[in-house]
């Protein structure tokens, strides 16, 4: 570059100097050297076209904040290229992490690009990351200078400054704790402490934002999201943020237990009851679609969904539709019993009667029959109806299963009179001595035992 200057000064040979600059442009790789070369080309040759070929190379090779910001002067003053300036500042934003860096970029954006919305975004980010009273004062001064008409923002920053000045020792302590907060839950707990001790939503928002970023980078585990969602809602009250977190968490739910846990959290904890219901509904609707799209839908999955839709949302019409879908899919005696008890809770008498009856009919041995009868009774089916279904089932059982059926009368209903009649009927129909002996042992153990 010095040789080209000498050629110009001593010989006045612009063409020769341009050739020297061109060869240097091809050879240099250091961003700082390339930037100086572009500046010299403009100043000595007034050749903006040739200089404009150098600066994009600098932009592509520059890494880190300082090399990028050093490009702005030649880009603006020498080339007057606002498009490349914006690209440089956009790239610089990706490297900026600390409040002073964001403040510097924001001021350049405002002054060089006259982009107030982007400057505002950067200043907001800077205020959230301010780690000292001095940094916050600098940001406040920049806002007062660049956004003179925004009295609400200036007032908010003034409040932050006053709070910071009054609690500087506590802020320093929290910043030390922030450095030690490595996990998602650590950040959330620290945000809760900030609100409890400092009542500073901006600082709490920053900590919760850090927790969210870590949560997303680790895969959006729904179980980890629950405390985060609850804290954002309770401490920040940002409904849009809550919804974004919920959408990411529900999309990551891969089984029903997680879906149910997430939806119940919303219903139980969100301050806005209308939003809680709407998000829980969206959660269950998404799960229903996944069930319907499954290669082999299972009726039992629809009965579980029907139960929580009724319990958490009180939507009996939707729950009834889900149970009807389960009935169409069918299933074994246990699934039919689940459909029957669900229908009974919803007051769907026709479906309940049909499903409970079919559940008992599908029982091919007394053990299953006893289990189904117990489930029906525990599921709020009328005890007399369960007794009637159990009694009807006797005729469908094989002869060698009827003794276990009789024993079930005592186990399930504690009805000694009915059990005694059943034993007498079995004894009357038993001719073989071995069968009669087995009946006597069963009678002694069950009917005549003091435990029954």
N, C-alpha and C positions, 0 to 999 in steps of 0.2 A: 504493500500500500504506500510505503514511503517512496519507492521508485516511481510510481505513477505520479505522485505529487511533484517529484523533481522534474520529470519529463514535461509536466504541464508548466511549471514555473520557469525552467531553463529554456525549453524548446518550444513551448506553446503547442505541442503536438497532441491534440485531443484524441485523434484516432489511435495513436500509439498507447496513450494512457488508458483508453477504453479497452484495448486488448489486454493490457496488464491487469486491469480490474476484472475482466472476464475470466482470465486464467486463475486469478485468485478466488473468484467466486466458485469455480469448479473444484478447487483444491481444498478450500477451508471447510472444516467440519464443526469447529467450536462455535456454539450459538453466539457468544459474546463477540468473537472475531467477525462473524458474518454480519452482526448488527452494526458494528463499526464500519465495515466495508460498505454496507448499504447507505449509511449516513454520508460517507465520503463521496460516493458516486453521485448522490444528489447535490451535495455542496460544491463539488469541484467540476462535475460535468453537467449538472442540472438534467441528469438522465433518469427520470422517474421510472421509466419502463424497465431499464436494466436493474435498478434498485428493487423494484417490485418483484423481480425474479429471485432476489436473495432472501427477502424477509419471509416468504412462505417456508423456505428451507429452515430458517431459524425457528419458526413456529413449530414445525414438525419435530425438530430435534431438541427443543428446549424442554427441560423437565424441572420441576420445582417452581416455587412462587417468584423468587427474585429474578431469574433469567427471563421469565415471561413478562413481568412488569417492566423490566428494562427495555423491552421491545416497543413499548407504547410510544415513547417520544419520537423515535424515527418513523414509526407507522403513521402517527398523527401529523407531526410537523413536516416530515420529509415527503410522505406519500399522500397524506390526507385521505387515508383509506379506512373509513369507519367500519366496513365489513370485516376486514382483517382484525381491526381493533376489538370488535365484538368477539371474534373467535378466540383471540388471545385472552380476553377477560373471562370468557366462558371456561377456557381451559384452566385459567388461574383459580377460578372458583373451586374446581375439583381438588386443588392442592391446599386451599385455605382451610384451616381448622380452628385457629385461635381468633379471639375477638378482634385484636388489632389488625390481623390480616384481612378479615372480612370488612372491617371499617375502611381500610385502605382501598380495597377493590370497590366498595360502595361509593366512595367519594370520586374515584376515577370514572366509574360508570355514570355518575350524575354529571360530572363536569365534561367528560369527553364524548359520551354518547347521548346525554340528555334523556336517559331512560329512567324516569322516576319510579315506575313499578319495580324494576329490577333492583334499583338502589334501595328501595323500601324493604324488599325481601332480604337483601344482604344485611341491612342495618337491624332488622328484626332478629336475624340469626346471630348477629354480633352481640346484641343485648342479652340473648339467652345464654351466650357462652362467656360473658364477661366474668373474669375471675378476680377483679379488684375494683376498688372504688374509683381509681384513676381511669381504668378502661371504661367504666360505666359513664363517667363524666365526659369523656371524649366522645362517646357515642351520642350522649344527650346533646352535646354541642353541635355535632354534625346534623342531627335531626332538626334542631332549632334553626340551623343555617339553611338546610336544603328543603325543609318542609314547614315553612313558616305558617302555612294555613291550617296545619293539622294540630289544632290545640288539644284534641283528645289524646293523641299519641305523646305529645310533649308533657301533658299532665301525668300520663301513666309512667313515663320515664322519671319525672320529678318525684313521683311517689316511690318508685324503685330506689332512687338515689337517697331519699330521706330514710327509707327503711334500712338501706345498706349502711348509711352513716351511723344510725342508731344501734345497729347490731353487727358492727364490723367484726368483732371477736368471734361471734357465733358463725358468721359466714366463713371466716378463715377455718374454723373448726370443721364445718361441713365440707369445705373443699378438700381438706385432708381426708375426711371419711370417704368422699367421692372417689378419690384416687385408689382407695382400698376396696371399693365396691366392684367386685368382679363378676358377679352373677346377676341374672335378671331380677331375682327376688331381692338381692341386695339393693339394687337401684330403686325398686318399688318401695321398699321399706324406708330408704333414705328420703324419698320424695314425701312419704307420709310424715316423717319426722320434720322435714322442712316446713310443711304446712302446719304441723302442730306447734312448732317453736317459733317460726318466722312469719307464717301466713303469707308466703311468697309464691303465688301461682306461677310466675314466670320461671323461677328456679325449679319448682316442682315439675313444670312442663318439660324443661330441659332434661331432667333426670329420667322422667317417664319416656321421653323421646329416645334417650339412650337405651333404656330397657327394651323399647319396641324394636329398635334397630337390631339389638343383640338377639331378640326373640325371632325376628324374621330371618336373620342370618343362620340361626340354628334349626330352622325348619318349621316354625309356627306351631309348636306343640300346643294343642288345645288346653291341656291341663295347666301349662305354665301361663296361658293367657288369662285365666280366670281372675287371678289377683290383680293383674295389670288392668283388665277391663274395669273391674270394680273400683280400683283406685282412680283411674282416669275419670270415671263417672262421678265419684264422690268428691274428689279433691279439685278437679278441673271443670267438670260439668260440660265437657265438649261432646255434644251428641254425635257430631260427624266423625270425630275421632273414635268414639265408642263403636260406631257402626263399621268403620274400616277394620278395627281390630276384630270385631265379631265375624265379619265376612272372611277374613284370613283364617281365623280359628275354625270356623265351621267347615270351610273348604278342606281343612286338614283332618277332619274327623273321619276315621276309617272304620268305626264300629259304633253300635247303638249306644253303648254305655257313655261314650264321650259326647255324643250328640245330646243325650238326655241330661248329662251333667252340665253342659254348656247352657242349654236352654233353661234349666232350672235356676242356674246362677243368675241369668238375666231377669227372670220372673221374681226371684227372691231379693235381688240387691239393687237393681237400677232405680234411680230416683224418679225417672220419667216412666210412669206405669204404661202409658200408651206406647212408647218406644219399646219397652221391655216386651210387651205382648206382640208387637209387630215383628221384632227380631226373633223371638221364640217361634212364632208362626213360620217365618221364613226358614228357620233352622229345620223344623219338622217337615215343611214342604220339600226342602232339598233332599231330606232323607227318604221321603216317600218316592220321589222321582228315582232315587238310586235303587230302591226296592223294585219298582216297576220295570226298571231297565236291566235288572239282573237276569242272567241267562236262565236261572231256575228259581223264580220267586217262591218264597216259603210263607205259608199262611201264618205261622207263628210270629214272624217278623211284623206282620200287619197288626196282629192282636196287641203286641207290645206297643206299637206306635199309637194305636187307638187308645190304649190306657193312659198314656202321657198326654195326648191331645186333650182328652177329657179332663184330666187332673190339672194340667198346667194352664190350659187355655179356656176350659169350660165350653168347648165347642162340641156339643153332643151330635150335631148333624154330621160333622166331619168324622168324628169317631165312629158313628154308625156306618158311614160309607166304608170306612176301613175294615170294619168287622164283616160287612157284606162281601168285600173283596176277599177277605180271609176265608169266608165260607165257600166262595166260588173255587178257591184253590184247593180246598179240602185238606185232609191230613189224617193222622192216626187219632186214637181215642183221646190222647192228651191234648192235642191241638183243638179237637172239637170241644173238649171241656173248657179250654181257655176261651174259645169263641162264645160258648154258652154263658159262662160267668160274666164275660164282658158285656154281652147283650143284656143280661139280667141287671147289671149295674146301670145301664143306660135306659132301662125300661122298655127294651125291645122284646116284648113277650113272645111274639111269634118266632123270631130268630132264636131266642133263648130256649124255647121249648124244642124246636127242631134240633138245635145243636146239642143240647143236653141229652136228648133221646138218642141221637146218633152216636154220641160219645160212649154211652153205655152199651149200645148195640155192637160197637166195634171191639168191646172187651172180650177177648177169647179165653181168658182164664180168671179165676177169682181174685188173684193178686192184683191184676190190673183193674178189675172191677172195684176192689176196695180203694185203690189209689184214686180212681176217677171219682168215686162217690165222695171221698174225703175232700178232693179239690173242689167239687161242686158245692159242698156245704161250706167250706172255707171261703168260697167265692160269692157268698150271700144268696145262693139258690135256696129256696124255701126247704126246710128240713123234711117236711112231709112229702114234697115232690121227690126229693132224693130217696127217701124210703120207698116210695112207690116205684121208682126206676130200678132200685136195687131188687125189690121183690119181683118185678117183671123179668129181670135178668136170669132168675133161677131156671126158667123153662129153656133157656138157650144154652145152659151149661151142660157139659158132659157129666154122666153119672158119677165118675170118680172125682169131680170137682165140687160136688154139692156139699160135702162135709166142710170144706174150707169156706164155702159161701155161708153156711150156718154159723161157723165160728165168727165170720165177719159181722154178723148181726150184733153180737155183743161188743166186738171191737169198735164198731162204727156208731152204734145207736144205744148200746147199753140196755137193750130191751129183752129182759129175761123171759118174759111170757112168749114173745115171738120166737125167740131162740129155742125155747122148750118145745113149741109146736113143730119147729123145723127138725129137731132131733127125733121126736116121736115119728114123724113122717119118714125120716131116713131109716129108723130102726124097723119100721113096719115093712119097708121095701128091701131089707137086707137079709139074704138067706145064708150067705157064707159066714162061717164062724169068725174068719179073719176080719171080715168087714164089721161084724158086730163087736168084736173086741176093740177095733179101732174107734168105733163110735163110743164105746164105754169110756175109753181113755180120754177122748176129746171132751165128753160130757163132764167127766170128773175134773179135767184141767180147766175147762172154760165155764160151763154152766154152774157147776157146784163149788167152784173155787171162791174163796172169800174175796179174791181180788177183782171179781166181776160182779 
